[in-house]
């Protein structure tokens, strides 16, 4: 409610100060544009320097995350792979011939 009661005074003094400071704002506008352009150039230069490192770090992070996800998904299958390896090893040893007989 207090906000609405003081609204006419805030509008009056706000417009009065805006009109009083308008010449100073127009005077300093070229400097503001110059600093804005300078800030834009510096940010662009920093972007060109930092962007390759950021992209390399992102690729390394994606590779590490992919490897970690693969381990997390394949780790529960490791006991089955071990059993299959043992069966394969037993079958390979059992089917091996005992000795070599040369043909005369």
C-alpha positions in Angstrom: 0.0 0.0 0.0 2.9 2.4 0.9 4.3 1.7 -2.6 1.1 3.0 -4.3 0.9 6.0 -2.0 4.4 7.2 -2.9 4.1 6.4 -6.6 3.4 10.0 -7.7 6.4 11.4 -5.8 8.7 8.6 -7.2 7.5 9.3 -10.7 8.0 13.1 -10.3 11.5 12.9 -8.8 12.5 10.1 -11.1 11.6 12.0 -14.2 13.2 15.2 -12.9 16.5 13.5 -12.2 16.4 11.7 -15.5 16.0 15.0 -17.3 18.8 16.6 -15.2 21.2 13.7 -15.9 20.3 13.3 -19.6 23.1 15.7 -20.9 25.7 13.8 -18.9 24.5 10.5 -20.2 24.7 11.8 -23.8 28.2 13.1 -23.1 29.4 9.8 -21.8 27.7 7.6 -24.4 30.7 7.4 -26.8 32.9 6.2 -23.9 30.3 3.6 -22.9 30.2 2.3 -26.5 34.0 2.2 -26.6 34.2 0.2 -23.3 31.4 -2.1 -24.5 33.3 -2.8 -27.7 36.6 -3.3 -25.8 34.8 -5.7 -23.4 33.4 -7.6 -26.4 36.8 -7.9 -28.0 38.5 -9.1 -24.8 35.8 -11.7 -24.2 36.1 -12.9 -27.8 39.9 -13.2 -27.4 39.5 -15.1 -24.2 36.9 -17.3 -25.8 39.3 -18.2 -28.7 42.0 -19.1 -26.2 39.9 -21.1 -23.7 37.5 -22.8 -26.1 40.0 -25.5 -27.4 40.9 -26.5 -23.8 37.2 -26.6 -22.8 36.4 -28.8 -25.8 39.3 -31.2 -25.1 38.2 -31.4 -21.4 34.6 -32.2 -22.5 35.8 -34.9 -24.9 37.9 -36.5 -22.2 35.0 -36.3 -19.7 32.7 -38.0 -22.2 35.2 -40.8 -22.9 35.7 -41.4 -19.2 32.0 -41.4 -18.6 31.4 -43.9 -21.4 34.1 -46.2 -20.0 32.7 -45.9 -16.5 29.1 -46.7 -17.8 30.4 -49.7 -19.8 32.1 -51.1 -16.6 29.0 -50.4 -14.6 26.8 -52.3 -17.1 29.2 -55.1 -17.9 30.5 -55.8 -14.4 27.4 -57.9 -13.3 28.1 -60.2 -16.3 31.6 -61.0 -15.2 30.8 -64.2 -13.2 29.0 -65.6 -16.3 31.9 -64.8 -18.4 34.3 -66.5 -16.0 32.1 -69.7 -16.0 32.0 -69.6 -19.8 35.8 -69.3 -19.9 36.2 -72.2 -17.5 33.9 -74.4 -19.6 35.7 -73.4 -22.8 39.1 -74.2 -21.1 37.9 -77.6 -20.0 36.5 -78.4 -23.4 39.7 -77.4 -25.1 41.8 -79.5 -22.8 39.5 -82.5 -23.0 39.4 -82.6 -26.9 43.2 -82.4 -27.2 44.9 -85.5 -28.7 47.1 -87.4 -26.4 50.1 -88.0 -28.7 51.3 -87.5 -32.2 51.7 -90.5 -34.4 53.8 -89.9 -37.5 52.8 -91.7 -40.8 55.6 -94.0 -42.1 
